[in-house]
């Protein structure tokens, strides 16, 4: 349940529907499920098996594989911490909008309201002040994360028993409501109309692998950490399949939730769907709220439901990003779980502050782009190379098969050693080439250096330092 909660997050709602539409609609499901079974599930099994076999958080798990590779585990624990520092800010936006939904405060002009709420400045060089609502929401989210984690895995189990099924139920309610609206059919058709010609485009296939890789919380140390808590007779391959398929199913369902309402907005305003903004924060805080405010009845109720769903989707992902680093500090330096969690949460809160300023949305965009497109892909590649070539994969395969109903064969070794690394190398090369052509989104080079490149260099260097530090 915790693994599903980590995998299913805000990206399922605001990224998958758009990626699916952009890359062939219904036809995109073909490369998506090919990627799921050739990369997503094999990597999920790899991380589950490593955590379950080692009974350790990422740094100690990789140290058991090779004493010189502990730094890979530290790196995979630090990257999700960086992601959490801005992910929590987006959750603070959701928290504020949940309150705003009561009287639909954005009713007049959702776009202007959103940017005023953020205190958005004219550019990244103009920092601006801290937005009070975002700051208060940030405190609430970080305190919640601390309360959930500081007592250890038992508390996590109790929380996810509520926060995993609840948002799915709310998403189903929103989907049913959306499908009853005029224009919903056109919106769903827009989402799923198949364009099979796009299957001949290699970039569509790469988009499918990228979506699977990022959506499943892979290469973030999370699944390794969670698997280390499983009972010794837990079914590893079944857990991997269930987690992966639950994430894919939620993404697919979210497409109906989003595009039924977007289709309604297009119908009511006589605006082409293309021009409404159907990806990222624009979808969640401008397009969808606009549509909610135009609902014929109970608009406030459905607004509150939508943002509660986002918050409960997000909180599982947020605290899962903190747990690997907290557990690693607890294990290596024998800090109490409370102290380790407090240290990580305080540093995380201070790091998040830059994203609460008027220029925060710009900083968030750059950090997210470079960490996701370079940091996570690089770690995934390191994991495959480390476990595929510095360790006997057949031992992990035998460990999985010892307790699993679904047995995995040598095909899994081939996927981890050859197929997945090849895809990740290709993703890295394409990302590097695209970013060398021109500065990302026209941002100044200095801002890309500070927010995109230096954080990655810093956490790699810090990973080596942490490896050398003795207990």
Backbone torsions as a table, in degrees:
resi	resn	phi	psi	omega
1	UNK	NA	-41.3	178.7
2	UNK	-65.5	-39.4	179.6
3	UNK	-65.2	-41.4	176.3
4	UNK	-62.9	-43.5	179.0
5	UNK	-60.4	-37.5	178.3
6	UNK	-69.0	-44.1	-177.2
7	UNK	-68.1	-41.5	-178.4
8	UNK	-86.2	115.2	-177.9
9	UNK	-145.1	-159.8	-177.5
10	UNK	-60.4	-33.2	-178.9
11	UNK	-62.1	-29.0	178.0
12	UNK	-63.9	-32.5	-177.3
13	UNK	-86.2	-43.1	-172.1
14	UNK	-104.9	-4.4	-179.7
15	UNK	-113.2	-49.2	-174.1
16	UNK	-58.8	-48.2	-178.2
17	UNK	-56.2	-40.5	-179.8
18	UNK	-69.0	-44.1	179.1
19	UNK	-61.1	-40.8	178.8
20	UNK	-62.8	-49.5	179.2
21	UNK	-58.9	-46.4	-174.4
22	UNK	-66.1	-27.5	-172.1
23	UNK	-112.9	35.1	172.5
24	UNK	112.0	6.2	177.3
25	UNK	59.8	-127.8	-179.6
26	UNK	-59.4	-30.6	179.4
27	UNK	-65.8	-26.4	-179.4
28	UNK	-64.3	-23.9	-179.4
29	UNK	-62.9	-24.4	178.4
30	UNK	-66.1	-58.8	177.1
31	UNK	-64.2	-28.8	-179.6
32	UNK	-62.9	-48.1	-178.9
33	UNK	-75.6	-27.6	172.1
34	UNK	-62.9	-44.6	178.8
35	UNK	-65.0	-37.6	-179.9
36	UNK	-60.8	-44.2	-174.5
37	UNK	-86.2	-20.8	-179.9
38	UNK	-98.9	-16.3	-179.5
39	UNK	-132.2	-50.8	-174.4
40	UNK	-61.4	-56.1	-178.6
41	UNK	-67.4	-43.2	175.5
42	UNK	-57.1	-41.5	178.5
43	UNK	-68.9	-36.9	177.8
44	UNK	-63.1	-43.5	177.4
45	UNK	-62.2	-39.9	-179.9
46	UNK	-60.6	-48.3	-177.1
47	UNK	-70.9	-39.8	175.9
48	UNK	-61.5	-44.1	-176.9
49	UNK	-67.5	-39.1	179.2
50	UNK	-64.0	-45.9	179.9
51	UNK	-65.7	-42.4	-177.8
52	UNK	-68.5	-39.9	179.7
53	UNK	-69.0	-43.0	-174.7
54	UNK	-82.3	-23.4	-174.5
55	UNK	54.6	36.3	-172.5
56	UNK	-142.0	155.9	170.5
57	UNK	-68.5	169.7	-169.7
58	UNK	-50.6	-49.0	-176.5
59	UNK	-60.4	-44.6	-179.7
60	UNK	-71.1	-30.9	177.9
61	UNK	-65.2	-45.4	-179.7
62	UNK	-72.3	-28.6	176.0
63	UNK	-65.4	-34.2	177.2
64	UNK	-69.7	-26.6	176.1
65	UNK	-74.4	-46.7	177.9
66	UNK	-157.1	128.6	-174.4
67	UNK	-62.6	-19.2	179.7
68	UNK	-91.8	-0.3	-174.6
69	UNK	-109.9	15.3	177.6
70	UNK	-58.3	-32.2	-177.0
71	UNK	-61.9	-28.7	177.7
72	UNK	-63.2	-40.2	177.3
73	UNK	-65.9	-39.3	176.7
74	UNK	-65.0	-40.5	179.2
75	UNK	-62.1	-42.8	-179.0
76	UNK	-72.6	-13.8	174.9
77	UNK	-91.3	-28.8	-177.8
78	UNK	-80.9	-35.5	-178.0
79	UNK	-61.4	-47.4	178.0
80	UNK	-63.9	-27.1	175.6
81	UNK	-63.9	-41.1	176.5
82	UNK	-63.1	-44.5	178.8
83	UNK	-60.1	-42.6	-178.3
84	UNK	-61.8	-31.7	-176.1
85	UNK	-62.1	-31.0	176.6
86	UNK	-103.9	-25.8	177.0
87	UNK	-60.3	-39.4	179.5
88	UNK	-64.6	-31.9	178.3
89	UNK	-67.3	-41.1	176.6
90	UNK	-61.9	-37.7	175.8
91	UNK	-64.6	-34.6	176.8
92	UNK	-64.2	-36.9	174.4
93	UNK	-60.7	-45.7	-179.9
94	UNK	-61.3	-40.8	179.8
95	UNK	-60.8	-45.5	179.1
96	UNK	-64.3	-42.1	-178.4
97	UNK	-69.2	-27.4	173.9
98	UNK	-61.1	-41.7	177.6
99	UNK	-69.2	-43.8	-179.5
100	UNK	-61.9	-26.0	-176.3
101	UNK	-65.3	-24.1	-176.0
102	UNK	-57.2	-41.7	177.6
103	UNK	-122.5	18.7	176.0
104	UNK	49.8	58.9	-174.1
105	UNK	-61.7	-20.6	-178.2
106	UNK	-88.2	4.0	-167.4
107	UNK	-50.6	-41.9	-173.8
108	UNK	-68.6	-50.2	-177.9
109	UNK	-152.9	97.3	-173.3
110	UNK	-62.9	-36.9	-177.6
111	UNK	-68.7	-49.1	179.0
112	UNK	-63.6	-37.7	179.0
113	UNK	-62.3	-43.7	-178.0
114	UNK	-62.3	-47.0	-177.0
115	UNK	-72.3	-30.5	174.1
116	UNK	-68.9	-41.9	176.9
117	UNK	-56.7	-40.5	178.7
118	UNK	-77.5	-20.0	-171.7
119	UNK	68.4	33.5	-172.9
120	UNK	-56.3	130.7	179.5
121	UNK	-90.7	178.1	-176.2
122	UNK	-75.7	-16.9	-179.2
123	UNK	-173.4	172.5	-173.8
124	UNK	-67.6	-24.5	-179.0
125	UNK	-76.0	-14.9	177.4
126	UNK	-101.4	100.4	-172.6
127	UNK	-63.9	-47.2	-178.5
128	UNK	77.4	-180.0	-178.9
129	UNK	-91.4	171.8	177.6
130	UNK	-81.6	132.8	178.1
131	UNK	-75.8	117.7	-178.0
132	UNK	-56.1	-45.8	179.9
133	UNK	-62.2	-38.2	179.5
134	UNK	-68.0	-41.0	179.8
135	UNK	-61.7	-44.8	179.9
136	UNK	-66.3	-39.8	176.6
137	UNK	-64.2	-36.6	179.4
138	UNK	-63.0	-44.4	177.6
139	UNK	-59.2	-45.5	-177.8
140	UNK	-61.2	-42.6	-177.5
141	UNK	-69.7	-45.0	-179.2
142	UNK	-65.7	-38.6	176.9
143	UNK	-63.6	-40.3	178.0
144	UNK	-61.6	-42.6	179.4
145	UNK	-61.7	-44.5	179.2
146	UNK	-60.9	-46.4	-178.1
147	UNK	-61.7	-37.5	-179.4
148	UNK	-68.8	-38.2	-169.2
149	UNK	-95.4	-25.1	-164.5
150	UNK	-68.0	-19.8	178.9
151	UNK	-96.6	0.8	174.8
152	UNK	97.1	-162.6	-167.0
153	UNK	-68.5	-28.9	-179.5
154	UNK	-61.8	-41.1	178.6
155	UNK	-65.4	-40.4	178.9
156	UNK	-58.2	-45.0	-178.9
157	UNK	-59.3	-39.7	-179.7
158	UNK	-69.4	-38.3	-178.5
159	UNK	-67.2	-48.0	-175.2
160	UNK	-68.6	-21.0	175.9
161	UNK	-61.9	-21.9	178.0
162	UNK	-102.5	-47.5	-169.8
163	UNK	-79.5	-9.7	174.9
164	UNK	-86.8	-52.0	-179.6
165	UNK	-73.1	-32.0	-174.6
166	UNK	-57.9	-53.4	-177.9
167	UNK	-64.7	-29.6	177.6
168	UNK	-66.0	-41.7	176.8
169	UNK	-62.5	-44.0	179.2
170	UNK	-64.4	-37.5	178.9
171	UNK	-65.1	-38.5	177.6
172	UNK	-64.4	-42.0	177.4
173	UNK	-60.1	-45.6	179.7
174	UNK	-64.2	-37.1	-179.9
175	UNK	-66.5	-45.3	178.2
176	UNK	-59.6	-43.9	178.8
177	UNK	-64.3	-42.7	-178.4
178	UNK	-62.9	-39.9	-177.1
179	UNK	-70.2	-15.4	178.8
180	UNK	-88.9	-4.1	-176.0
181	UNK	-85.2	149.1	174.9
182	UNK	-64.7	136.6	-178.9
183	UNK	91.0	-8.3	-177.5
184	UNK	-62.4	-40.8	-178.1
185	UNK	-61.6	-41.3	178.3
186	UNK	-64.2	-38.0	178.7
187	UNK	-65.5	-45.3	179.1
188	UNK	-65.8	-38.7	177.4
189	UNK	-62.0	-39.8	177.7
190	UNK	-61.2	-38.3	-179.4
191	UNK	-69.0	-41.8	-168.8
192	UNK	-113.1	-2.7	179.6
193	UNK	-56.1	118.1	-173.7
194	UNK	-75.5	135.3	172.5
195	UNK	-121.5	88.1	-173.0
196	UNK	-68.6	-16.8	178.6
197	UNK	-64.3	-26.5	-178.5
198	UNK	-72.0	-14.3	178.5
199	UNK	-68.8	-14.1	177.5
200	UNK	-86.2	-5.4	-179.1
201	UNK	-93.4	120.3	-176.9
202	UNK	-62.1	-29.8	-179.6
203	UNK	-65.5	-29.2	177.0
204	UNK	-65.7	-42.3	178.9
205	UNK	-67.1	-39.2	176.9
206	UNK	-65.6	-36.6	176.9
207	UNK	-63.0	-36.7	178.8
208	UNK	-65.7	-44.3	179.1
209	UNK	-66.5	-39.2	179.2
210	UNK	-63.9	-43.3	-179.8
211	UNK	-62.0	-45.2	178.7
212	UNK	-61.1	-46.1	-175.4
213	UNK	-62.5	-46.7	-176.5
214	UNK	-75.8	-34.7	-173.4
215	UNK	-71.4	-30.3	-172.8
216	UNK	-87.1	6.6	-178.8
217	UNK	61.0	34.9	178.6
218	UNK	-82.6	158.2	177.8
219	UNK	61.0	27.0	178.9
220	UNK	-122.2	9.9	178.7
221	UNK	73.2	-6.6	-174.2
222	UNK	-68.7	-51.2	-176.3
223	UNK	-67.7	-32.0	175.8
224	UNK	-63.7	-45.9	-178.9
225	UNK	-64.6	-48.4	-179.5
226	UNK	-62.4	-40.6	-178.6
227	UNK	-66.0	-27.2	179.4
228	UNK	-67.6	-18.1	179.2
229	UNK	-89.5	-11.0	-177.2
230	UNK	-67.1	154.1	175.1
231	UNK	-65.1	156.0	-174.3
232	UNK	-65.0	-23.4	-179.4
233	UNK	-101.4	16.9	-179.7
234	UNK	-66.2	145.4	-179.5
235	UNK	-82.1	104.8	-173.3
236	UNK	-70.8	-52.3	-175.0
237	UNK	-65.9	-38.6	176.8
238	UNK	-62.0	-43.7	177.8
239	UNK	-59.0	-41.8	-179.8
240	UNK	-64.6	-44.1	179.4
241	UNK	-65.2	-44.8	-178.1
242	UNK	-63.2	-45.6	180.0
243	UNK	-61.1	-46.6	-176.9
244	UNK	-66.8	-44.2	-178.8
245	UNK	-70.6	-34.0	176.5
246	UNK	-63.8	-40.4	178.1
247	UNK	-65.0	-46.6	179.9
248	UNK	-62.5	-42.3	-179.7
249	UNK	-64.1	-39.4	179.0
250	UNK	-65.9	-40.8	177.4
251	UNK	-59.6	-46.1	-178.8
252	UNK	-62.9	-43.6	177.8
253	UNK	-62.2	-40.4	-179.0
254	UNK	-61.0	-29.9	177.1
255	UNK	-60.5	-40.9	177.6
256	UNK	-68.2	-39.7	178.8
257	UNK	-59.3	-46.9	-174.9
258	UNK	-74.3	-52.3	-170.3
259	UNK	-76.8	-22.8	173.9
260	UNK	-64.9	-41.8	-179.9
261	UNK	-75.5	-37.0	176.7
262	UNK	-64.2	-39.0	176.3
263	UNK	-62.1	-38.7	176.6
264	UNK	-63.3	-44.4	179.0
265	UNK	-62.2	-41.7	177.5
266	UNK	-60.9	-41.3	-178.9
267	UNK	-66.1	-45.5	-176.4
268	UNK	-68.6	-39.7	-174.4
269	UNK	-96.8	-4.0	-177.5
270	UNK	55.2	42.6	179.6
271	UNK	-116.6	137.4	177.3
272	UNK	-60.4	141.3	-179.1
273	UNK	-58.9	-36.7	179.5
274	UNK	-54.3	-30.6	-173.3
275	UNK	-94.2	4.5	-175.0
276	UNK	-92.1	-17.0	-177.0
277	UNK	84.2	96.2	-171.4
278	UNK	-122.0	30.0	176.7
279	UNK	-149.6	149.3	171.2
280	UNK	66.0	-157.2	-177.6
281	UNK	-57.3	-32.4	-179.2
282	UNK	-59.6	-41.8	178.2
283	UNK	-63.0	-47.8	-170.3
284	UNK	-76.9	-31.4	-173.1
285	UNK	-116.5	-1.3	177.3
286	UNK	-128.8	-59.9	-175.4
287	UNK	-65.3	-53.0	-176.9
288	UNK	-65.0	-44.4	176.3
289	UNK	-59.9	-37.5	177.3
290	UNK	-59.8	-44.4	179.7
291	UNK	-64.9	-41.5	179.7
292	UNK	-59.7	-42.4	-177.7
293	UNK	-65.6	-18.1	-179.3
294	UNK	-96.8	0.9	179.1
295	UNK	-62.3	143.1	-175.6
296	UNK	-68.8	-25.2	177.5
297	UNK	-155.7	157.5	177.4
298	UNK	53.7	34.5	-178.0
299	UNK	-60.7	-42.9	-179.0
300	UNK	-62.2	-41.2	-178.5
301	UNK	-61.8	-45.2	-179.0
302	UNK	-71.2	-28.2	173.9
303	UNK	-65.1	-46.8	178.0
304	UNK	-61.3	-44.1	179.5
305	UNK	-59.5	-43.6	-178.1
306	UNK	-60.6	-46.6	-175.7
307	UNK	-78.4	-26.7	171.3
308	UNK	-66.3	-40.4	177.5
309	UNK	-60.2	-45.0	179.5
310	UNK	-63.6	-42.2	-179.9
311	UNK	-63.0	-43.3	-178.3
312	UNK	-74.2	-31.8	170.7
313	UNK	-62.8	-44.1	-173.2
314	UNK	-72.9	-35.8	-173.4
315	UNK	-64.9	-37.2	178.3
316	UNK	-63.5	-42.0	178.4
317	UNK	-66.8	-40.2	-176.9
318	UNK	-63.6	-51.1	-177.3
319	UNK	-72.7	-23.9	176.6
320	UNK	-67.6	-28.2	178.9
321	UNK	-73.4	-22.5	-179.5
322	UNK	-88.6	-32.9	-173.4
323	UNK	-57.9	-42.4	-179.7
324	UNK	-59.0	-44.0	-179.1
325	UNK	-71.0	-41.8	178.2
326	UNK	-61.3	-46.1	-179.9
327	UNK	-65.5	-34.5	-179.3
328	UNK	-69.3	-43.1	176.8
329	UNK	-64.1	-40.2	178.1
330	UNK	-61.2	-42.1	-176.4
331	UNK	-76.7	-44.0	-172.9
332	UNK	-75.9	-43.5	-175.2
333	UNK	-106.9	11.0	176.2
334	UNK	56.5	29.1	173.0
335	UNK	-70.7	148.9	174.8
336	UNK	-64.5	154.5	179.7
337	UNK	-60.7	-35.9	179.5
338	UNK	-64.4	-47.3	-178.2
339	UNK	-66.6	-42.9	-179.8
340	UNK	-62.4	-43.3	-179.9
341	UNK	-66.9	-39.8	179.8
342	UNK	-63.2	-43.5	179.6
343	UNK	-60.3	-48.1	-177.9
344	UNK	-64.8	-42.0	-178.3
345	UNK	-67.8	-39.3	179.1
346	UNK	-65.9	-46.3	178.2
347	UNK	-63.0	-40.5	178.3
348	UNK	-61.7	-42.5	179.1
349	UNK	-61.7	-45.4	-180.0
350	UNK	-64.3	-37.8	178.5
351	UNK	-66.9	-33.0	-177.6
352	UNK	-69.8	-20.1	-171.4
353	UNK	-59.4	-36.2	-179.1
354	UNK	-60.1	-29.6	-177.5
355	UNK	-82.5	-5.9	177.2
356	UNK	-93.8	-3.4	-179.1
357	UNK	-82.8	175.6	179.5
358	UNK	-62.8	-27.0	178.2
359	UNK	-97.2	7.1	-175.0
360	UNK	-58.1	-37.7	-177.8
361	UNK	-65.3	-29.3	176.8
362	UNK	-72.3	-45.9	179.1
363	UNK	-61.7	-40.9	179.2
364	UNK	-60.2	-44.3	-178.3
365	UNK	-60.3	-44.6	-177.5
366	UNK	-69.2	-49.1	-178.0
367	UNK	-60.1	-44.9	-179.7
368	UNK	-60.8	-44.1	-178.3
369	UNK	-60.7	-48.1	-174.0
370	UNK	-78.5	-37.2	177.8
371	UNK	-65.9	-42.8	-178.0
372	UNK	-71.2	-43.7	-173.8
373	UNK	-83.4	-19.4	-179.4
374	UNK	-120.8	-52.0	-175.8
375	UNK	-60.5	-54.0	-176.7
376	UNK	-67.4	-40.3	179.5
377	UNK	-64.4	-41.0	179.8
378	UNK	-62.6	-43.4	179.8
379	UNK	-66.0	-42.6	177.4
380	UNK	-58.2	-40.5	177.9
381	UNK	-65.4	-43.1	178.2
382	UNK	-61.2	-41.3	178.9
383	UNK	-59.7	-48.0	-178.6
384	UNK	-63.5	-43.0	-178.1
385	UNK	-69.5	-40.6	-179.6
386	UNK	-64.6	-50.5	-176.6
387	UNK	-79.7	-25.3	-178.9
388	UNK	-82.3	-26.7	-173.3
389	UNK	-124.0	-20.4	178.3
390	UNK	-103.0	1.5	-178.7
391	UNK	-144.6	154.0	179.4
392	UNK	-82.7	101.5	-176.6
393	UNK	-58.6	-30.0	-178.0
394	UNK	-60.7	-27.1	178.3
395	UNK	-67.5	-42.0	177.1
396	UNK	-67.4	-38.2	178.6
397	UNK	-62.0	-42.9	178.3
398	UNK	-65.9	-35.5	177.8
399	UNK	-63.4	-42.0	178.4
400	UNK	-63.5	-48.6	-175.0
401	UNK	-67.3	-19.8	-178.9
402	UNK	-64.0	-34.1	-175.0
403	UNK	-118.4	0.2	-172.2
404	UNK	-105.2	142.1	175.4
405	UNK	-71.9	-41.2	178.5
406	UNK	-88.7	108.2	-177.6
407	UNK	-81.4	141.1	176.1
408	UNK	-106.8	144.1	-176.6
409	UNK	-107.0	-164.7	-177.6
410	UNK	-67.6	-16.0	176.1
411	UNK	-57.5	-33.4	-179.5
412	UNK	-65.0	-42.0	177.0
413	UNK	-58.3	-41.9	-179.0
414	UNK	-65.2	-40.4	179.3
415	UNK	-61.9	-46.6	-176.5
416	UNK	-70.0	-36.5	-175.5
417	UNK	-83.9	-30.9	-171.9
418	UNK	-123.8	-54.6	-171.7
419	UNK	-66.8	-54.7	-177.4
420	UNK	-62.8	-46.3	176.3
421	UNK	-58.3	-38.8	179.7
422	UNK	-62.4	-43.6	179.3
423	UNK	-64.9	-43.4	-177.9
424	UNK	-67.7	-37.9	176.5
425	UNK	-63.3	-42.5	178.8
426	UNK	-63.1	-41.8	177.4
427	UNK	-61.7	-42.1	178.7
428	UNK	-62.9	-45.9	-178.5
429	UNK	-61.7	-46.5	-179.4
430	UNK	-63.9	-42.2	179.0
431	UNK	-62.5	-42.6	179.3
432	UNK	-64.2	-43.5	-179.6
433	UNK	-63.0	-42.5	-179.7
434	UNK	-64.9	-37.6	-178.6
435	UNK	-78.9	-19.0	176.1
436	UNK	-80.5	-23.3	-179.1
437	UNK	-64.2	-41.6	-177.8
438	UNK	-161.1	153.6	176.7
439	UNK	-55.7	140.6	-176.9
440	UNK	-57.8	121.9	176.1
441	UNK	54.1	23.1	178.5
442	UNK	76.1	11.3	178.8
443	UNK	-68.9	150.6	176.4
444	UNK	-59.4	147.4	-178.1
445	UNK	-59.7	-38.0	-178.3
446	UNK	-62.5	-35.8	-179.5
447	UNK	-71.5	-36.2	177.3
448	UNK	-66.6	-38.5	178.5
449	UNK	-63.7	-46.3	-176.2
450	UNK	-71.2	-46.2	-172.5
451	UNK	-94.2	-21.6	-175.1
452	UNK	-107.1	-46.5	-172.2
453	UNK	-93.3	-47.5	-177.2
454	UNK	-60.9	-40.0	177.5
455	UNK	-58.9	-38.3	179.8
456	UNK	-68.0	-43.4	177.9
457	UNK	-63.1	-41.0	-178.5
458	UNK	-62.5	-47.4	-176.2
459	UNK	-72.4	-26.6	174.3
460	UNK	-67.3	-46.1	178.6
461	UNK	-63.2	-42.5	179.7
462	UNK	-63.1	-33.7	179.1
463	UNK	-62.9	-41.7	177.6
464	UNK	-67.4	-38.6	178.9
465	UNK	-63.4	-45.0	-179.2
466	UNK	-64.4	-33.1	177.2
467	UNK	-64.9	-36.9	-175.9
468	UNK	-79.0	-23.1	-178.9
469	UNK	-70.8	131.2	-179.3
470	UNK	-81.9	163.0	179.5
471	UNK	-65.1	NA	NA
